[in-house]
């Protein structure tokens, strides 16, 4: 595996780049991109494959038609929904249309919430989530921070990326009530379907009737279809309409249309995939927690944030895992609020986790590996803050 791919850019290379750089080797096991490993099922992929020629050959329906079907499936009014070509497209338009001067965001978090407004000249007020509190968000303290900075827009990701921290629904609603006077409050629930801490997480229904709230949801992450690039937001009809009117009429591709129109028939399979993933998350958390001096943070996402023992560096471990074990992980040295001592590890089936654990154990606890640099010499200033 060509390691220059990992060093050419601050963002992790795409899976396609890794495949092109593998020189015929077996593809790496991907613990980097937070994808649902159990959905779509083989039968769904078979159905998509049989219809591949039609999907690729013909124009999709307009976004309004696809949005109407999604809304009916999710029990939402179509006027409160806007669909985008991935969450990044929606974040871009939210920034351009609704963020006027300043935005508050906890860090570490998904990098586009800091990068995008900075790229358009907005002031980004970064609220540090404390490792000593397992990166948990304190609502009262965050509200005080927003007031002190005079931020006009506030963002939270729930669950948060990269740590998977989850704010209970009643606390999210309390935050929305406290910030009712802001221009906008955004709740990014891109990983919300993976939550099993309470029966009915998420505040999309509340966002639809509040004056200043947008909830962002991902379909690609939840369905294990990152390549399709589709997501949606929920807000009151005026806010949703402003975003929807700015989007291109045919901004969604035919794969997105086919999957949206399959959703109602695949509910049972999808729910089973979430159950299996939550089971894997608990097992993987336990296994990692048994590794001496490795810190594993609580998560409600489909990934786990870990902190390596003192004196170990995530860049060296990432390279070791890829070159010697064919395992690709996300080292977090370029994320604001973390360092290269942190790794984000996607939840995967147990046969893959065993491969990861063997590689990590060899690196961290084998006396034969002496090339590991000291953490204090490898704190890097981030060049890009994307996920």
C-alpha positions in Angstrom: 0.0 0.0 0.0 1.4 3.4 -1.0 1.5 5.5 2.2 1.9 8.8 0.3 -1.8 8.6 -0.2 -2.2 9.2 3.5 0.2 12.1 3.6 -0.8 13.9 0.4 -3.9 15.5 2.0 -5.2 16.2 5.5 -8.5 14.5 4.8 -8.5 10.7 4.6 -8.1 9.4 1.1 -11.2 7.9 -0.6 -11.6 4.1 -0.7 -11.2 4.3 -4.5 -7.8 6.0 -4.0 -6.7 3.2 -1.6 -7.9 0.6 -4.1 -5.9 2.2 -7.0 -2.8 2.4 -4.7 -3.0 -1.2 -3.6 -1.0 -2.7 -6.5 -3.3 -5.8 -6.7 -3.2 -6.5 -3.0 -6.4 -7.4 -1.2 -8.6 -4.4 -0.4 -8.0 -2.9 3.1 -10.6 -3.5 5.8 -12.1 0.0 6.2 -12.4 1.2 9.8 -12.2 4.8 8.5 -15.5 5.6 6.7 -18.5 5.3 9.0 -20.6 3.0 6.9 -23.4 0.6 7.9 -21.9 -2.9 7.1 -25.3 -4.7 7.2 -27.3 -2.5 4.9 -28.2 -2.7 2.0 -28.6 -6.5 2.2 -27.2 -8.7 -0.6 -30.8 -9.0 -2.0 -31.1 -5.2 -2.2 -27.8 -4.9 -4.0 -28.9 -7.7 -6.3 -32.0 -5.7 -7.1 -30.0 -2.5 -7.8 -27.6 -4.5 -10.0 -30.4 -5.8 -12.1 -31.7 -2.3 -12.7 -28.2 -0.8 -13.2 -28.7 -0.1 -16.9 -31.9 1.8 -16.4 -30.6 3.7 -13.4 -27.5 4.9 -15.3 -29.2 5.5 -18.6 -32.2 7.7 -17.7 -32.8 11.0 -16.0 -34.1 10.8 -12.5 -37.3 12.5 -11.5 -37.1 16.0 -10.2 -36.2 16.6 -6.6 -39.8 17.4 -5.6 -41.0 14.0 -6.6 -38.3 12.2 -4.7 -38.7 14.5 -1.7 -42.5 13.8 -1.6 -41.9 10.0 -1.5 -39.3 10.4 1.3 -41.6 12.7 3.3 -44.5 10.2 3.0 -42.2 7.4 4.2 -40.8 9.4 7.1 -44.2 10.8 8.2 -43.2 14.4 7.4 -44.9 17.2 5.5 -43.1 17.7 2.2 -43.0 21.5 2.7 -40.8 21.0 5.8 -38.2 18.9 3.9 -35.4 19.7 1.5 -33.3 17.0 0.0 -29.6 17.5 -1.0 -26.9 15.7 -2.8 -25.3 14.7 0.5 -25.3 16.7 3.8 -22.4 18.8 2.5 -24.5 20.4 -0.1 -27.1 21.3 2.5 -24.5 22.7 4.9 -23.2 24.8 2.0 -26.6 26.3 1.3 -27.4 26.8 5.0 -24.2 28.8 5.3 -24.8 30.9 2.2 -28.4 31.6 2.8 -28.9 31.6 6.6 -25.7 32.3 8.4 -25.1 36.1 8.3 -22.2 36.9 10.6 -21.2 34.3 13.2 -21.7 30.6 14.1 -21.0 28.8 17.3 -20.0 25.1 17.1 -18.6 22.7 19.7 -15.2 21.1 18.8 -14.2 18.4 18.0 -17.0 17.8 15.4 -17.7 17.3 11.7 -15.2 19.6 10.0 -17.6 21.2 7.5 -19.3 23.0 10.3 -16.1 25.0 10.9 -14.6 24.9 7.4 -17.6 26.0 5.4 -18.5 29.3 7.3 -14.8 30.2 7.6 -14.5 29.8 3.8 -17.2 32.4 3.4 -15.7 34.9 5.9 -18.0 34.2 8.9 -16.8 34.3 12.4 -16.7 30.8 13.9 -16.9 30.7 17.7 -15.5 27.3 18.7 -16.6 25.8 22.0 -14.2 23.2 23.3 -15.6 19.9 24.4 -13.5 18.6 27.3 -11.8 15.3 27.2 -12.1 15.2 31.0 -15.9 15.2 30.5 -15.6 12.5 27.8 -16.4 15.3 25.3 -19.9 15.5 26.6 -21.8 18.7 25.8 -23.0 20.8 28.8 -26.1 22.7 27.7 -25.9 25.5 30.3 -22.2 26.1 29.6 -22.7 26.1 25.8 -25.6 28.6 26.1 -23.4 30.8 28.2 -20.7 30.6 25.6 -23.1 31.5 22.8 -24.3 34.5 24.8 -20.8 35.7 25.7 -19.6 35.5 22.1 -22.7 37.0 20.7 -23.1 34.1 18.2 -26.2 34.4 16.0 -26.2 30.7 14.9 -25.5 27.7 17.0 -24.7 24.1 15.8 -24.6 20.8 17.6 -24.0 17.3 16.1 -26.0 14.6 17.9 -24.4 12.0 18.0 -21.2 14.0 17.6 -18.4 13.1 15.2 -15.7 11.9 16.0 -16.6 10.8 19.6 -20.2 9.6 19.2 -21.3 11.6 22.2 -25.1 11.8 22.5 -27.2 14.5 24.1 -30.6 13.1 25.3 -33.7 14.4 23.5 -35.0 16.4 26.5 -31.6 18.2 26.7 -31.7 19.1 23.0 -35.2 20.5 23.4 -34.0 22.5 26.5 -31.1 23.9 24.3 -33.6 24.9 21.6 -35.8 26.6 24.1 -32.8 28.6 25.6 -31.7 29.7 22.1 -35.1 30.7 20.7 -33.9 34.2 20.0 -31.0 33.2 17.7 -31.2 33.5 13.9 -30.8 29.7 13.6 -30.1 26.6 15.7 -28.9 23.5 13.7 -29.1 20.0 15.0 -27.0 17.7 12.8 -28.5 14.2 13.3 -26.5 12.5 10.5 -25.8 9.5 12.7 -29.1 9.6 14.6 -30.4 6.3 13.4 -27.6 4.5 15.3 -28.8 5.8 18.7 -30.3 3.1 21.0 -30.0 5.1 24.3 -33.7 6.0 24.2 -36.6 4.8 22.1 -37.4 7.9 20.1 -34.3 10.1 19.6 -34.2 13.0 17.3 -36.1 16.3 17.1 -37.1 16.5 13.4 -40.8 16.7 14.3 -40.1 19.6 16.7 -38.0 21.4 14.1 -40.9 21.5 11.7 -42.9 23.7 14.0 -40.2 25.9 15.5 -39.2 29.3 14.1 -35.4 28.9 14.0 -34.4 25.2 14.0 -33.0 23.0 11.2 -32.4 19.3 11.7 -30.0 17.6 9.2 -30.3 13.9 8.5 -28.1 11.6 6.4 -29.3 8.7 4.3 -26.0 7.7 2.9 -24.4 7.2 6.3 -27.3 5.3 7.8 -28.0 3.1 4.7 -24.3 2.3 4.1 -24.6 4.1 0.7 -22.1 6.9 0.9 -21.6 6.9 -2.8 -25.2 7.7 -3.6 -24.8 11.1 -1.9 -28.2 12.0 -0.4 -29.5 13.5 2.8 -32.3 15.9 3.9 -33.1 18.6 6.3 -36.3 19.3 8.3 -37.4 22.8 9.3 -40.5 25.0 9.3 -42.0 25.6 5.8 -40.4 29.0 5.4 -36.8 27.9 6.3 -37.1 24.6 4.3 -38.6 26.4 1.4 -35.7 28.9 1.3 -33.2 26.1 1.0 -35.3 24.0 -1.4 -35.8 26.9 -3.8 -32.0 27.5 -4.0 -31.2 23.9 -4.8 -31.0 22.8 -8.5 -34.2 21.1 -9.6 -32.4 17.9 -10.6 -29.8 17.8 -7.7 -30.6 14.1 -6.9 -29.4 11.2 -8.9 -31.3 8.1 -10.1 -29.7 5.9 -7.5 -31.1 8.2 -4.8 -34.5 8.0 -6.4 -34.5 4.2 -6.6 -33.4 3.8 -2.9 -35.9 6.3 -1.6 -38.7 4.5 -3.4 -37.5 1.1 -2.0 -37.4 2.4 1.6 -40.9 1.3 2.6 -40.3 -2.3 1.5 -37.0 -2.5 3.4 -37.9 -1.2 6.8 -37.5 -4.6 8.6 -34.1 -5.3 7.0 -32.9 -1.8 7.9 -34.1 -2.0 11.5 -32.3 -5.4 11.8 -29.1 -3.8 10.5 -29.3 -1.2 13.2 -29.8 -3.8 15.9 -26.8 -5.8 14.7 -24.6 -2.7 14.6 -25.6 -1.7 18.1 -24.7 -5.2 19.3 -21.3 -4.9 17.5 -20.7 -1.5 19.0 -21.1 -2.9 22.6 -18.8 -5.8 21.9 -16.2 -3.7 20.2 -16.3 -1.1 23.0 -15.7 -3.9 25.6 -12.8 -5.5 23.6 -11.0 -2.1 23.1 -11.6 -1.2 26.8 -9.7 -4.3 27.8 -6.5 -3.1 26.1 -4.2 -1.6 28.8 -4.1 2.2 29.0 -6.3 2.6 25.9 -9.1 5.1 26.6 -12.4 4.3 24.8 -15.1 7.0 24.8 -18.8 6.3 25.1 -20.6 6.4 21.7 -24.0 6.3 20.2 -22.7 6.6 16.6 -21.4 3.7 14.4 -17.8 4.5 15.4 -15.7 4.7 18.6 -13.1 7.3 19.5 -10.1 6.0 21.3 -7.1 7.7 22.9 -3.8 5.8 22.6 -1.5 5.3 25.7 1.0 8.0 26.5 3.9 8.0 24.2 2.1 6.5 21.2 1.2 8.3 18.0 -1.8 7.7 15.8 0.0 8.4 12.5 2.5 5.6 13.1 -0.2 3.2 14.3 -2.4 4.1 11.2 0.6 3.3 8.9 1.4 0.1 10.8 -2.2 -1.2 10.5 -2.5 -0.4 6.8 0.9 -1.8 5.7 1.1 -4.9 8.0 -2.5 -5.8 8.6 -4.5 -4.3 5.7 -6.6 -2.2 8.1 -7.4 1.4 7.4 -8.3 3.7 10.4 -9.0 7.4 10.9 -6.2 9.2 12.7 -7.6 12.5 14.2 -4.5 14.7 14.3 -6.1 17.2 11.8 -9.4 17.6 13.7 -9.8 20.7 15.8 -10.1 19.7 19.5 -8.1 16.4 19.2 -4.6 15.3 18.5 -2.8 12.5 16.7 -3.1 10.5 19.9 -6.8 9.9 19.0 -8.3 7.4 16.5 -11.9 7.1 15.3 -12.7 3.4 14.6 -15.8 2.5 12.7 -17.9 -0.3 14.2 -17.5 -3.4 12.1 -18.4 -7.2 12.4 -16.3 -9.2 14.8 -14.2 -11.0 12.2 -12.9 -7.6 11.1 -12.5 -6.3 14.7 -10.2 -9.3 15.5 -7.9 -8.2 12.7 -7.9 -4.7 14.1 -7.2 -5.9 17.6 -4.3 -8.1 16.5 -2.6 -5.1 14.7 -3.2 -2.7 17.6 -1.9 -5.2 20.2 1.2 -5.8 18.2 1.9 -2.1 17.8 1.1 -1.0 21.4 2.4 -3.9 23.4 5.2 -5.6 21.4 8.6 -4.7 22.6 10.0 -5.3 19.0 8.5 -2.1 17.7 10.7 0.9 18.6 10.0 3.3 15.8 7.1 5.0 17.5 7.5 8.8 17.9 6.6 10.5 21.1 3.2 12.2 21.1 4.5 15.6 22.4 6.5 16.0 19.2 3.6 15.3 16.9 0.8 17.8 17.7 0.0 19.2 14.3 -1.8 22.3 13.3 -4.8 21.2 11.2 -4.7 22.1 7.5 -8.2 20.8 6.9 -10.8 19.9 9.4 -13.2 17.7 7.4 -14.4 14.4 8.7 
